[in-house]
């Protein structure tokens, strides 16, 4: 049996090695490493895939979120509502810009933001909502957009973990994750469903005027070289990474299919087990399974992780400490117990290996060992 990894980038690369190598070599031969034609080519390809008017590539997913908020003109003191059950970047950029993060709870089955909790958190200072499409499926964007429209709020979609997922509206129409709000942001960190071989990110919007602003922000605040009309940042996707991403974009839907197949295997193996709650799949969103995350009941989650590691099965905990309990983000408005679902999840979730290269032998070994522990 091949070594089990949380993400097997090596095996994935071997399947597309010739295409990747040729793409990288072409960039090296061109010597156009910054803002070369491959960046524009990838941008165009991603716009077509997402069905969005504008993609603005940038250096990483955290920058994508920051630039999105800068482009919307949010000012210090403005409140941005997001979830306490997320990777730190979502809250980090809000704080870095002098904005006020307002945290709310999530659903226990999908792990995504609870629109009713969101609605209760709105004040006269609220200017934006930043839903996180966690682990591979969309938040309830139809409800979120209705709330945003009712209160004249911006919506910034954090789609770092759900690129390629479809949101399905009540009328049956579909839009890709990240293309529904005013602006979406994603990461191309290597372990993402669409990952490069370094760092990268992108911002999406159908608003042409906003797109123009975002392009200025990522380029030192300049539209004409050496003329700086606003404060910006230096955030670029380099040509080598763009070339790699353009190749991998062609396989993104196939990757999602492989992940769903692995998730189906896990679901079947753990069905009706009283100690394991498998991840819910929303009827309004497809799931691309960036992570496969179980909620444990009546067992010691940390001991399960230790047991799996002793069997050479990696397992991760996303996320062990909610944002409202992180030392850097302690806020007198919040205390332990304020977000019961988030706190329950942080104490009970565990994520199993999930990637495009999992085979049946590996999946059998993983599930056999999980069940051995939980049924003892």
Secondary structure as the mmCIF struct_conf table of DSSP 4:
data_model
#
loop_
_struct_conf.conf_type_id
_struct_conf.id
_struct_conf.beg_label_comp_id
_struct_conf.beg_label_asym_id
_struct_conf.beg_label_seq_id
_struct_conf.end_label_comp_id
_struct_conf.end_label_asym_id
_struct_conf.end_label_seq_id
HELX_LH_PP_P HELX_LH_PP_P1 UNK A 2 UNK A 4
BEND BEND1 UNK A 6 UNK A 7
HELX_RH_AL_P HELX_RH_AL_P1 UNK A 9 UNK A 15
TURN_TY1_P TURN_TY1_P1 UNK A 16 UNK A 16
HELX_RH_AL_P HELX_RH_AL_P2 UNK A 17 UNK A 30
TURN_TY1_P TURN_TY1_P2 UNK A 31 UNK A 31
BEND BEND2 UNK A 34 UNK A 35
HELX_RH_AL_P HELX_RH_AL_P3 UNK A 37 UNK A 50
TURN_TY1_P TURN_TY1_P3 UNK A 51 UNK A 51
BEND BEND3 UNK A 53 UNK A 53
STRN STRN1 UNK A 54 UNK A 58
BEND BEND4 UNK A 59 UNK A 59
HELX_RH_AL_P HELX_RH_AL_P4 UNK A 61 UNK A 71
TURN_TY1_P TURN_TY1_P4 UNK A 72 UNK A 73
TURN_TY1_P TURN_TY1_P5 UNK A 76 UNK A 77
STRN STRN2 UNK A 79 UNK A 83
BEND BEND5 UNK A 84 UNK A 86
TURN_TY1_P TURN_TY1_P6 UNK A 88 UNK A 88
HELX_RH_AL_P HELX_RH_AL_P5 UNK A 89 UNK A 96
TURN_TY1_P TURN_TY1_P7 UNK A 97 UNK A 98
STRN STRN3 UNK A 100 UNK A 104
STRN STRN4 UNK A 106 UNK A 106
TURN_TY1_P TURN_TY1_P8 UNK A 108 UNK A 110
BEND BEND6 UNK A 112 UNK A 112
STRN STRN5 UNK A 113 UNK A 113
HELX_RH_AL_P HELX_RH_AL_P6 UNK A 115 UNK A 121
TURN_TY1_P TURN_TY1_P9 UNK A 124 UNK A 125
STRN STRN6 UNK A 126 UNK A 129
STRN STRN7 UNK A 132 UNK A 132
HELX_RH_3T_P HELX_RH_3T_P1 UNK A 134 UNK A 136
STRN STRN8 UNK A 137 UNK A 137
HELX_RH_AL_P HELX_RH_AL_P7 UNK A 141 UNK A 151
TURN_TY1_P TURN_TY1_P10 UNK A 152 UNK A 152
STRN STRN9 UNK A 154 UNK A 158
TURN_TY1_P TURN_TY1_P11 UNK A 160 UNK A 164
STRN STRN10 UNK A 166 UNK A 168
TURN_TY1_P TURN_TY1_P12 UNK A 170 UNK A 171
BEND BEND7 UNK A 172 UNK A 172
STRN STRN11 UNK A 174 UNK A 176
TURN_TY1_P TURN_TY1_P13 UNK A 177 UNK A 178
BEND BEND8 UNK A 179 UNK A 182
STRN STRN12 UNK A 183 UNK A 187
TURN_TY1_P TURN_TY1_P14 UNK A 190 UNK A 191
BEND BEND9 UNK A 192 UNK A 194
BEND BEND10 UNK A 197 UNK A 198
STRN STRN13 UNK A 201 UNK A 205
BEND BEND11 UNK A 206 UNK A 206
HELX_RH_AL_P HELX_RH_AL_P8 UNK A 208 UNK A 218
STRN STRN14 UNK A 219 UNK A 219
TURN_TY1_P TURN_TY1_P15 UNK A 220 UNK A 221
STRN STRN15 UNK A 222 UNK A 224
TURN_TY1_P TURN_TY1_P16 UNK A 225 UNK A 226
STRN STRN16 UNK A 227 UNK A 228
BEND BEND12 UNK A 230 UNK A 230
STRN STRN17 UNK A 234 UNK A 234
HELX_RH_AL_P HELX_RH_AL_P9 UNK A 239 UNK A 249
TURN_TY1_P TURN_TY1_P17 UNK A 250 UNK A 251
HELX_RH_AL_P HELX_RH_AL_P10 UNK A 252 UNK A 270
TURN_TY1_P TURN_TY1_P18 UNK A 271 UNK A 272
TURN_TY1_P TURN_TY1_P19 UNK A 274 UNK A 275
STRN STRN18 UNK A 276 UNK A 277
HELX_LH_PP_P HELX_LH_PP_P2 UNK A 278 UNK A 280
TURN_TY1_P TURN_TY1_P20 UNK A 283 UNK A 284
STRN STRN19 UNK A 285 UNK A 285
STRN STRN20 UNK A 287 UNK A 287
BEND BEND13 UNK A 290 UNK A 290
STRN STRN21 UNK A 292 UNK A 296
BEND BEND14 UNK A 298 UNK A 299
HELX_RH_AL_P HELX_RH_AL_P11 UNK A 301 UNK A 310
TURN_TY1_P TURN_TY1_P21 UNK A 311 UNK A 312
STRN STRN22 UNK A 315 UNK A 316
TURN_TY1_P TURN_TY1_P22 UNK A 318 UNK A 319
BEND BEND15 UNK A 320 UNK A 321
HELX_RH_3T_P HELX_RH_3T_P2 UNK A 323 UNK A 325
BEND BEND16 UNK A 326 UNK A 326
HELX_RH_3T_P HELX_RH_3T_P3 UNK A 327 UNK A 329
TURN_TY1_P TURN_TY1_P23 UNK A 332 UNK A 333
TURN_TY1_P TURN_TY1_P24 UNK A 336 UNK A 337
BEND BEND17 UNK A 338 UNK A 339
HELX_RH_AL_P HELX_RH_AL_P12 UNK A 340 UNK A 348
STRN STRN23 UNK A 349 UNK A 352
TURN_TY1_P TURN_TY1_P25 UNK A 356 UNK A 357
HELX_RH_AL_P HELX_RH_AL_P13 UNK A 360 UNK A 374
TURN_TY1_P TURN_TY1_P26 UNK A 375 UNK A 375
#
